[in-house]
Amino acid sequence: MRGFGELESMIMSRVWAADHPLPVREVLEDLRSEHDVAYTTVMTVMDNLYRKGWLTRERDGRAYLYTAVASREQYSAKLMREALTDSTDAATTLAHFTGQLSPDESEQLRKVLRRASRKRA
């Protein structure tokens, strides 16, 4: 798995932020506030995201309504997992990663690790 492309990221951000399934037209209108993009381009990218398994869709008349399959946090976790898997030295990769964490993020990580440890026991 690789990270999303630029337009894929912009579309996924809007889908993740939405509290309801989105038609292409609604995503397009939101994107057009920042970028000049064609309806067919947005439709194609959303269809690609559906075929890649990142979006689900259901028919609504002649259009589709799209919803994210996974949360932004789940997507980020998959990217982190891939980066660790691609590394030739997981311990060093983790050391570099944790060295970049803020004190608050370090504390959050410690809490998560404690919870995970208790679940495994």
Legacy VTK file of the C-alpha trace (Angstrom):
# vtk DataFile Version 3.0
C-alpha trace
ASCII
DATASET POLYDATA
POINTS 121 float
0.000 0.000 0.000
1.246 3.445 -0.845
0.052 6.840 0.267
-2.694 8.597 -1.628
-1.913 10.915 -4.503
-2.657 14.637 -4.108
-6.227 14.586 -5.451
-6.959 11.284 -3.717
-5.845 12.863 -0.421
-8.021 15.927 -0.947
-11.036 13.753 -1.748
-10.456 11.396 1.169
-10.119 14.358 3.551
-13.567 15.541 2.504
-15.073 12.060 2.778
-13.561 11.556 6.233
-14.834 14.951 7.402
-18.376 14.331 6.185
-21.103 13.087 8.486
-23.031 11.520 5.606
-22.339 9.640 2.363
-21.178 12.020 -0.369
-22.074 12.248 -4.039
-19.356 13.256 -6.497
-21.095 16.604 -7.062
-20.774 17.593 -3.382
-17.092 16.671 -3.282
-16.538 18.579 -6.526
-18.206 21.746 -5.202
-16.074 21.640 -2.069
-12.870 21.036 -4.048
-13.646 23.875 -6.445
-13.367 26.360 -3.592
-9.610 25.657 -3.711
-8.851 23.995 -7.065
-10.042 24.072 -10.651
-11.016 20.457 -11.244
-13.459 18.768 -13.623
-16.437 16.672 -12.549
-15.184 13.705 -14.577
-11.785 13.886 -12.878
-13.326 13.760 -9.398
-15.703 10.998 -10.485
-12.806 8.931 -11.885
-10.667 9.365 -8.773
-13.578 8.435 -6.492
-14.282 5.377 -8.655
-10.597 4.434 -8.410
-10.711 4.808 -4.616
-13.792 2.563 -4.612
-12.020 -0.069 -6.740
-8.946 0.129 -4.464
-11.196 -0.621 -1.475
-10.974 2.770 0.251
-14.553 3.850 -0.470
-17.884 2.073 -0.517
-20.717 3.309 -2.671
-24.442 2.908 -2.989
-26.782 3.980 -5.743
-28.882 7.075 -5.213
-30.882 7.509 -8.402
-28.368 7.951 -11.199
-25.523 8.890 -8.865
-23.463 7.079 -6.255
-23.038 8.075 -2.637
-19.552 7.367 -1.271
-18.393 6.558 2.263
-14.916 5.779 3.603
-14.229 2.131 4.425
-11.674 3.030 7.096
-11.090 6.079 9.245
-8.238 8.512 8.677
-6.559 7.036 11.758
-6.831 3.487 10.398
-5.343 4.646 7.094
-2.466 6.362 8.921
-1.838 3.223 10.970
-1.607 1.162 7.762
0.964 3.598 6.373
2.962 3.349 9.590
2.779 -0.454 9.473
3.980 -0.433 5.854
6.895 1.842 6.703
7.943 -0.476 9.511
7.561 -3.560 7.311
9.613 -1.956 4.522
12.453 -1.136 6.922
15.471 -3.398 7.101
15.911 -2.576 10.812
12.611 -2.196 12.659
14.250 -1.229 15.969
16.187 1.630 14.393
13.121 2.778 12.455
11.092 2.823 15.675
13.878 4.701 17.452
13.898 7.380 14.750
10.098 7.588 14.840
9.826 7.880 18.606
12.668 10.404 18.640
10.442 12.719 16.598
7.488 12.527 19.006
6.524 15.416 21.233
6.365 14.767 24.986
2.556 14.561 24.757
2.726 12.102 21.853
5.283 10.014 23.769
2.923 9.834 26.735
0.038 8.843 24.445
2.202 6.096 22.946
3.111 4.800 26.409
-0.597 4.624 27.333
-1.471 2.784 24.134
1.370 0.310 24.663
0.262 -0.338 28.270
-3.319 -1.008 27.088
-2.072 -3.317 24.323
0.144 -5.167 26.789
-2.798 -5.705 29.181
-4.969 -7.025 26.319
-2.302 -9.569 25.331
-1.858 -10.831 28.912
LINES 1 122
121 0 1 2 3 4 5 6 7 8 9 10 11 12 13 14 15 16 17 18 19 20 21 22 23 24 25 26 27 28 29 30 31 32 33 34 35 36 37 38 39 40 41 42 43 44 45 46 47 48 49 50 51 52 53 54 55 56 57 58 59 60 61 62 63 64 65 66 67 68 69 70 71 72 73 74 75 76 77 78 79 80 81 82 83 84 85 86 87 88 89 90 91 92 93 94 95 96 97 98 99 100 101 102 103 104 105 106 107 108 109 110 111 112 113 114 115 116 117 118 119 120
